[in-house]
Amino acid sequence: MDDQIAEMYLELIRSYTDGRMTAKEFMHEYIDAFKHVAHEPPTDERYDVVESLFFACDEYCDDPELDVTFSIGEDQFFEEAAYARRDLEALLNESEDSESAE
């Protein structure tokens, strides 16, 4: 996954983890982005992070009244987004460090 696409996902994740959008808004925007962004064959760690959060979006249920098997609540969903943010930031920093060393 190239830097520009990874940065786009990271900005979307930051919008949620920084409180600029609700979990429900984030879930819908993230799924929409994931479905509409052309992905090269998944061959790198960045894609793995992005895909993992996509699956968390799919598992997120914002209605605690529903008894949905294999769903996660808002707290777990936020944690998944925070982990993805941390991992994606680290991978992008790694990439910048290796490019500047060359």
C-alpha positions as CSV (number, residue, x, y, z in Angstrom):
1,M,0.0,0.0,0.0
2,D,1.5,3.3,-1.0
3,D,2.1,6.2,1.4
4,Q,-0.8,8.3,0.1
5,I,-3.4,5.7,0.6
6,A,-2.0,4.8,4.0
7,E,-2.1,8.5,5.0
8,M,-5.7,8.8,3.9
9,Y,-6.7,5.9,6.2
10,L,-4.6,7.3,9.0
11,E,-6.3,10.7,8.8
12,L,-9.7,9.0,8.8
13,I,-8.7,6.9,11.9
14,R,-7.4,10.1,13.6
15,S,-10.7,11.8,13.0
16,Y,-12.4,9.1,15.1
17,T,-9.7,8.6,17.8
18,D,-9.4,12.4,18.2
19,G,-13.2,12.7,18.7
20,R,-14.0,14.5,15.5
21,M,-16.5,11.9,14.5
22,T,-18.7,9.3,16.2
23,A,-18.1,5.6,16.1
24,K,-21.1,5.1,13.7
25,E,-19.9,7.9,11.4
26,F,-16.4,6.4,11.4
27,M,-17.6,2.9,10.7
28,H,-19.6,4.0,7.7
29,E,-16.9,6.2,6.2
30,Y,-14.2,3.6,6.8
31,I,-16.2,0.8,5.2
32,D,-17.0,3.1,2.3
33,A,-13.4,4.1,1.8
34,F,-12.2,0.5,2.0
35,K,-14.7,-0.6,-0.6
36,H,-13.9,2.2,-3.0
37,V,-10.1,2.6,-2.8
38,A,-8.3,0.4,-5.3
39,H,-6.0,-1.9,-3.3
40,E,-3.1,-3.7,-4.8
41,P,-2.8,-7.3,-3.8
42,P,-2.4,-7.4,0.0
43,T,1.3,-7.9,0.4
44,D,2.4,-5.6,3.2
45,E,1.9,-4.8,6.8
46,R,0.0,-1.6,6.1
47,Y,-2.7,-3.4,4.3
48,D,-2.9,-5.9,7.2
49,V,-3.6,-3.1,9.6
50,V,-6.2,-1.5,7.4
51,E,-7.9,-4.8,6.7
52,S,-8.0,-5.7,10.4
53,L,-9.8,-2.4,11.2
54,F,-12.2,-3.1,8.3
55,F,-13.2,-6.4,10.0
56,A,-13.6,-4.5,13.3
57,C,-16.0,-2.1,11.5
58,D,-17.9,-5.1,10.2
59,E,-18.2,-6.5,13.7
60,Y,-19.1,-3.2,15.4
61,C,-22.7,-3.0,16.6
62,D,-23.8,0.4,17.9
63,D,-27.1,-0.9,19.3
64,P,-26.6,-2.6,22.8
65,E,-30.2,-3.8,22.7
66,L,-29.3,-6.2,19.8
67,D,-27.9,-9.5,20.7
68,V,-25.6,-9.9,17.7
69,T,-23.3,-12.9,17.7
70,F,-19.6,-12.0,17.1
71,S,-20.2,-8.2,17.5
72,I,-18.1,-5.8,19.4
73,G,-19.2,-2.7,21.4
74,E,-18.1,0.9,21.1
75,D,-15.2,0.5,23.7
76,Q,-13.7,-2.4,21.9
77,F,-14.2,-0.7,18.5
78,F,-12.4,2.4,19.8
79,E,-9.5,0.2,21.0
80,E,-9.2,-1.5,17.6
81,A,-9.1,1.9,16.0
82,A,-6.4,3.2,18.5
83,Y,-4.3,0.1,17.8
84,A,-4.6,0.5,14.1
85,R,-3.6,4.2,14.4
86,R,-0.5,3.3,16.5
87,D,0.5,0.5,14.1
88,L,-0.1,2.6,10.9
89,E,1.8,5.6,12.3
90,A,4.7,3.3,13.2
91,L,4.8,1.7,9.8
92,L,4.7,5.1,8.0
93,N,7.4,6.4,10.3
94,E,9.5,3.4,9.5
95,S,9.0,4.1,5.8
96,E,10.1,7.7,6.2
97,D,13.1,6.7,8.2
98,S,14.3,4.2,5.6
99,E,13.7,6.7,2.8
100,S,15.8,9.4,4.5
101,A,18.6,6.9,5.2
102,E,19.0,6.2,1.5
